[in-house]
Amino acid sequence: MTSDFFWKKGETPMKILLWLILLVLCWPVALLALILYPILWLFLLPFRLLGITVGAAFELFKALITLPARVLKKIA
């Protein structure tokens, strides 16, 4: 599981360009978004950590379930 869900390759310049267009067209909304984005990120951080934890638990469960098949595959 990758931790760079929000920072896919090539998206950052597009986000900056869209923000600059918003700044030119409607600067109060752009400044409000600039202020609220870090607050929203901090609010959603526990949910991302919970998602990473649940994903790791499912990967562990998958590894335990498929362990006998992998052991038999190595032997044969």
C-alpha positions in Angstrom: 0.0 0.0 0.0 1.5 3.3 -1.0 1.3 6.3 1.3 1.4 8.8 -1.5 -2.4 8.6 -2.3 -2.8 12.4 -2.6 0.5 13.0 -4.4 0.5 10.9 -7.5 3.1 11.7 -10.1 2.3 14.7 -12.2 -0.7 15.9 -10.2 1.2 18.5 -8.1 1.9 21.0 -10.9 -1.8 20.7 -12.0 -3.0 21.4 -8.5 -0.7 24.5 -8.3 -1.9 25.7 -11.7 -5.6 25.2 -10.7 -5.0 27.1 -7.4 -3.3 30.0 -9.3 -6.3 30.2 -11.7 -8.6 30.2 -8.7 -6.5 32.9 -7.1 -6.8 35.1 -10.2 -10.5 34.6 -10.8 -11.8 34.5 -7.2 -9.1 35.4 -4.7 -11.2 35.2 -1.5 -12.2 31.6 -2.2 -8.5 30.8 -3.0 -7.3 32.2 0.2 -10.0 30.5 2.2 -9.0 27.2 0.5 -5.4 27.9 1.3 -6.3 28.3 5.0 -8.8 25.5 5.3 -6.8 22.8 3.5 -4.2 22.2 6.3 -7.0 22.1 8.9 -8.9 19.6 6.8 -5.8 17.5 6.3 -5.2 17.5 10.1 -8.8 16.5 10.6 -8.6 13.6 8.1 -5.2 12.3 9.3 -6.6 9.9 11.9 -8.8 8.3 9.2 -5.8 7.8 6.9 -3.9 6.2 9.8 -6.9 4.0 10.5 -7.0 3.0 6.8 -3.3 2.1 6.8 -3.8 0.0 9.9 -6.8 -1.8 8.5 -5.0 -2.4 5.2 -2.0 -3.9 7.1 -4.3 -6.1 9.1 -5.9 -7.4 5.9 -2.4 -8.0 4.4 -1.4 -10.0 7.5 -4.6 -12.0 7.3 -4.0 -12.7 3.6 -0.4 -13.8 4.3 -1.6 -16.2 7.1 -4.3 -17.7 4.9 -2.0 -18.2 1.9 1.0 -19.5 4.0 0.2 -23.2 3.7 -0.1 -22.9 -0.1 3.2 -21.1 -0.4 4.9 -23.6 1.8 3.6 -26.5 -0.3 4.6 -24.7 -3.5 8.2 -24.4 -2.1 8.3 -28.1 -1.2 6.9 -29.3 -4.5 
